């Protein structure tokens, strides 16, 4: 008997969900428990290597590194998911509007997206920080604003191919208006695509949040952040190289998990890829 064929993308999806489950589980667990103190200062315990009391050692203030990574996962995942949610909530309706109306409105929306793309998330974060002050809110807004034209373009491009489909023509014959068709027929057919794109953008958002925290624009002390942990570890590479290794691995695992989930979902939800797999 031949081996049972796995659904397309099953391996990538499984591995990705396992990695994300590890990170999300650590973040949720940190709400109720951490193995050590992540906020206090204990100079007599500074820069310890991994041991029984501190599984991943301590930093230059004597704080438990594993606990900081767990709490930092809340910061990074929370900011990344909030930014992606903002991008979807604003960008998808704009893309639907552009595809439905066309003409000058479509051109205006696309050119506005080009303007946003001209300002990287770091520049937007600096501008927002000058107004709101450094912190998670500025990071979420900066990354979220950058995500708006991404989802607007993805939604518009996919929706344009649906407006000539038979089910849309049938809805028009039934007397439904453009807005009703967009929300009741076009958008439901784009959910899979938006989910895949959201997982990809979430991985980009994790890197962006870490980068903004690295330069001091992200979550402020005492809240731990993976990016700031990397920043603080760069001066300790000669005496404590593990200080940079652990937050770097946390970012790597999270981004890898999100990318694998995105690849797996794309393979599972794209009928063209399913038809090509034997």
N, C-alpha and C positions, 0 to 999 in steps of 0.2 A: 504494500500500500504506500502511496506517496504521502509525504509529510503534509500536514495541514498548512495551507498557505496563510501567512500572516496578512492582516489588512495593511494597505500601504501606510507607511509612516509609523507603524505600531512601535517599533524599536526606539526610534527617536522620541516619540511621544512618551513612552514609558520611562526612559532614562531622564528626559527633561522634567517630567512631573516628579520623579524621585528626587532630583536635585533641588527643585523648587520646594518640594515638601520638606526637605531638610532645613532649608533657609527659613521658610515661613513658619515651620514648627519651632525653630529656635527663637524667632521673633515673638511668637505668641507665648511661648513658655516664659520669656523674659518679663512678661506682664505680671506674672505671679511669683517667679523664682529665678534667681541667678546663682551660679556656684560660688561667687565671691563678690567683693565690693567693687563696683565700677565707677563710683563717684568720689570716694574718700581718698585722702592722701596718706600713704604709709611709707615714709622715706626709708625706713629700715628694711623694707621688702622690695625695694626698687630693682628693676632689671633682673628678676629671677628667671631662670630657664624653666621649661615645663617640669613640674613635679607633682607630687600627690596632692598638695594643697592648692596649687594653681595649675590646672591642666595644660594651659598654653603659656604659663609664665606670667610675669607682671611687667608693666611699662615703667617709664622713668619717674612716675609719681607713686609707684607701688600699687596701682590699680590692676585688678584681675583682667587679663586680656580676653579670655573666653567670655566673661560677662560683658565686656565692652563690645565684643563682636555681636553678641546676642541682642543687646539693646540697639546697637548700630544697625542691625538688620531691620528693626522697626523704622528707624529714620530713613534708611535708603529705600526700602520697599514702599513705605508710606508715601514718600515724596514722588517716587517714580510712578506708582499706580495713580496717584491723584493727578499728576501732570498728564498722563495718558488719558485718563477719564475726561479731563478738561478738553484735551484735543479732540476726542471723539464727540463729546457733547456739543462742541461748537463747530468743529470742522465738518462732521457728517451732514448736518442740516444745510450748511453753506454749500457743500458739494451737490446735494440734492437740488437746491435752489438753482445753482448754476446750470445743471443738466436739464432742468425742467424749463427754465426761461430762455436760456441761450442768449444770443445777440450781444448787445453792449454790456448787459449785466454779467454775463459769463466772462467776457473779456476783463471787466473791472475786477471781478473776484480773483481771476487768475493773476492779474498784474499786482493786485494787493498781496497775494501769496508770494510773488517774486520779491516784493519789498521786504516781507518778513524774513525770507530766506537770506536776504542780504545782511541781516544782523544775526550773527551766531548767538547761541544761548548764553555764552559768557558775556557778550556785550549787553544783551537784554538784562541779564542778572545784575550787571554793574549799574545800569540805568535804574532798575527797580530798587536795588539796594540803596541808591542815593535818595530814593523817595520813601521807601518803606523801612529801610534799615536792613542789615544782614539777618538772614534767618531762613527757615524752611519755606515760609510763604513766598519770599522773593524767588527762591529756586523753583518752586512749583509753578508759579506764574511764568517764569522765563522759559522753562522747558515746555509747559503747556501751550504757551503762545506759539512756540516754534512748531509744536505738533499740529496746530490748527490747519495750516495750509497742506500739511502732509495728508491728513485725513480728508480734507476738502478735495484734493486732487485725486486721491484713490477713489473716493465715493463718486465724484463726477465722472471719471473715466469709465468705471464699471456701470454706472447708471445710464450713460449714453447708449451703451449697447443693449439696454433693456427696453428703451422707450419704443422700439419698433417691433417688439415681441407680440405674439398673438394675444397673450393674456392682458396686455396693456390696451390693445385695440378693443378687446372685449369689454374692458372696464370703461373705455370712452363711450362705446355704444350704449352701455348701461346708464350713461348720464353722469358718471363720476368726474369731478374736476381734477385739475392738475395736482392740487395739494393732497386730495384724498388718494389719488393713484400713487403719489410719491410715498406717502406714509403707509398705505395699506398693501401695496404691491411691489414697489421698487425697493424700499428699505428692507423688508423681510428677506429679499433675495440677496442682499448685500451683507447680512449678518455674519456669515462665515468668513467672507473676505475681511471684514472689519476686525473680527476676532484675531485672525492671523496677523494682520497689520498691527494690531494693538500689542500682541506679544513681541513682535519685532521692535516696535517703538519703545516698549518697556525696557528692553535690553539696552537700547541707546540711552534711555532716561537714567538707568542705573549708572552708566558710565558718566553721563553729564552731571548727575548729582554728586558723584564722587569727585569729579574734577572741580566743581564749584565749591565743594566743601574743602578740597585740598588748598584752594587759594583763599579760604576764609569767608566765602560768601554764603555757605550753607548753614546748617543747624549750628547754633552757638553753644559753647561750653555752659554747663557741664554735660549736655547731651552728647553721647558718643556718636561719631560718624566715621565710616570707613575711610573716606577721603582725608579727613583731618588726622586720623591715625597714621596714614601713609606720610602725611606732611611732617608729623612729629617724629616719625621713625627715620626720616632721611638723614638726620644728623647723628643717628646712632648706628649706622650701617657697619661701622668698624668694630663696635663693641657688642652690639645686639642685633644681628641681621634678621633674626626671627620676628622682630617688631614690625618689619615691613612685609614679611612673608605671609603672615596670617590674614591681615586685611586684604592683601592682594589676592590671596586664594579665595576669600569670601566673595570678592567682586567677580573673579573668574568663574566660580561655581554658579553664581546667580545669573550672569550673562550667558554662560553656556546653557544653563537650564532653560532660560527664556528662548534662546535661539533654537534649541532642540524641540521645544514645544511648538514654536512657530513653524518649523520645518515639518513636524509630524502632523500638525493641524492642516497645513497646506496640502500635504499628500492625501490626507483623509477626506478633505472637503472639496478638492479640485477634481471634478469628474474626468478631465482630460488626463491627469496623471494616473488616476485609477485605471483608466482604459489602457494606458501604456504598460502597466505592470502585469506580468504574467505569473 
